[in-house]
Amino acid sequence: MEKTTVTLNDVCEAAERIKPYVVRTKLIRQKTMDEKLGCKVYLKPEMLQITGAFKMRGAMNKILSLSQEERDRGIICSSSGNHGQACALAGKMTGTHVVVVLPEDAPHVKIDKAKALGAEVVLGPRYYDDRWKMVKEIQEKNGYTMAHGYEDYTVMAGQGTIGLEILEDLPYVDTVLVPVGGGGLIAGVATAIKEINPKVRIIGVQAKASDGYVQSRKAGHRVEVECFPSLADGLGCRKPGENPYPICEKYVDDFVSVTEEDIKEAVKLVASEAKLVAEPSSCVGIAALLGGEVKVSPDENVCFILTSGNWDIDMIGKILNDEPVEGML
């Protein structure tokens, strides 16, 4: 029977399934950031995950959930970043053929990285809708299984294992801030946490330059927004994901958006105090507190999910040195 949502049981099963293959990232109590952010700060550093991002959880859960026949046929995905790399490595680790469709103008380093991880790389149109049409044609022609980065419930369940780990390490957590792009991560995390402890506050954070979930929450339904270049380029959201959206409406307490300036300050704070290289997309939760978008109290236990660290190190250096840095679309 085709799945129509993600459940706590799905997330618990995913945790057992992927346990031998992924890193259980340690929750960090970062006292040096308490005064600056006005709360008790805990960091979930998913940049220390395999491939440097949380995406490995969902990709691995997807592949391990397939039948042997489906694995033999292979999977296909479209991603110019973390999801594509995660699928490629998950395929390599399980002996599953993986096809990654990238934009034709994708940086050579991303193309080479996917190939090095064992994936078959196919170049397609730059624009998302045109590329997905091509992906579906290739899928149907070859019988591949689709591994969508945020619409797939099995992928969401894998990402939701972060929520389980947060509750295991910090049962008395009060608030969890989650970076939001398509919505697969927060849908999984919110399901896991709210089903276990509904009192925990879950807040999704986006860049103001691309805040489809924020504007959709205000409108009361999914809306499409105009997107602008942002340092948080991994969180592009023209319109909320069709499948994550109702889950988010059920479990997520609020969505907020942050400025580019606050994102830069958040990157600097994480680097200087936590000594972690976090890409700007990871730091929007911290930016939300710096900019006053989320109110907290000094005795509140707040967990920030730092989703990844796969960003140009030279660009991060420019942010740390207060040099001009242009966002990407």
Summary of the structure (lengths in Angstrom):
residues: 329
radius of gyration: 18.5
end to end distance: 37.7
largest distance: 56.8
contacts: 1237
relative contact order: 0.16
helix: 50%
strand: 16%
